[in-house]
Amino acid sequence: MTTCPEEIIRFMDDYLDGDLNPEDEAVLKGYLESCSDCRKMYHELTKTIALVQSASHIQAPASFVQKTMERLPKEKKRGSAQRWFRQHPFVTAAALFILMMSAALFTSFNEDQQFAFTKQPNLQVEGETVIVPEGMVVDGDLTIRNGDLRVEGELNGDVTIVNGQYMASSGVITGEIEEIDQIFEWLWYGIKEVSKDAAAIFSSGDNEDQ
Amino acid sequence: MDALVNKRIKQVLKGDQQAFAEIVELYQHQLFQICYRMLGNRHEAEDIAQEAFTRAYVNLHTFDQQRKFSTWLYRIATNLCIDRIRKKKPDYYLDAEVRGTEGLNMYSSIANEDQLPEEELMRMEVQERVQYEISRLPDKYRAAIVLKYIEELPLAEISEILDLPLGTVKTRIHRGREALRKQLSNL
């Protein structure tokens, strides 16, 4: 083999791959006739290929398909759930919306365990009680979280108390009073607020149309 | 056949696991054959072929349906076979030496290493001997030779399966062929 020129070996390889051009093929054939080493090598290579190709084609065992299918991860349930979601996009979207809404509201409910109230002038605070002092007038809505409200003066606006109470007193409140004590009421309140906002957007849109 | 396969793939992606059985049915023999020729052992070949189908199933969403499914499937299988061969044989030092140099002297060192005694070789049936010699090839050459001469795939497809440039595939086939020629010269 060492005696055979590299070019001829390259031609031989290309020829066996089936991509040698006719001129080089003629060169190769001419050379093979003159060199017995090259001829021997060529014959051995073709014989090798024939031997490898003669390797009997074997088949997979009879139970192969069944065993393979048993080995697959069981995804049937997930598959059918996905199908259901795809076939009911509106229900899915609505469910997702409600889930996220409640999650958000629930989180804000839990996070806001601290005493807080809407800052308005003239308000007094005693511990966790917000007081509208006697003879004072507070203009605007008031929201109190985790605290109580006592009105001795006058409050011109709505009152919302979360996790607290309105203590009956001699004052005057011109707006509505709403007390929210439980998570579900808080949720309900949150949803009502969102729909009010949405309604406001729609009605303002209507107004613009007119 | 490709249209049928793509139809089944869509069904599988929609969650119909049973549609995958038909895909397995279509490719089982070819895939098993590749694994068997690569690994030289029926039991291992079955295991790896099943693993290849499982991976194809799990990653089916990543398959680009514009391409040929068999190419993708064979690629998964040959990679698994090569991994298995490398884990099985403690010839990692040869592997490290060869990286980048495309195995210049590697073949001969392996070939002399785990050769059976002459008289045992002579007792082998031709078929058995050919398989034995294929399984003595370095894994890189083995994959190329199996795909070329047993699966009879075009070079372009082999290059896609092995994720190698066409020239590299040719080189591997030439070297694998030359190695086999020497190994089988006394037959």
Interface residues (C-beta under 8 A of the other chain):
Chain A: D13 L16 D17 M41 E44 L45 K47 T48 I49 L51 V52 Q53 S54 A55 S56 H57 I58 Q59 A60 P61 F64 V65 K67 T68 M69 R71 L72 P73 E75 K76 R78 G79 S80 Q82 R83
Chain B: K14 G15 D16 Q17 F20 A21 V24 E25 Q28 H29 L31 F32 Q33 Y36 R37 R42 E46 A49 Q50 F53 T54 Y57 V58 V126 Q127 V130 Q131 I134 I145 Y149 I150 E152 L155 K170 I173 H174 R177 E178 L180 R181 L184 S185 L187
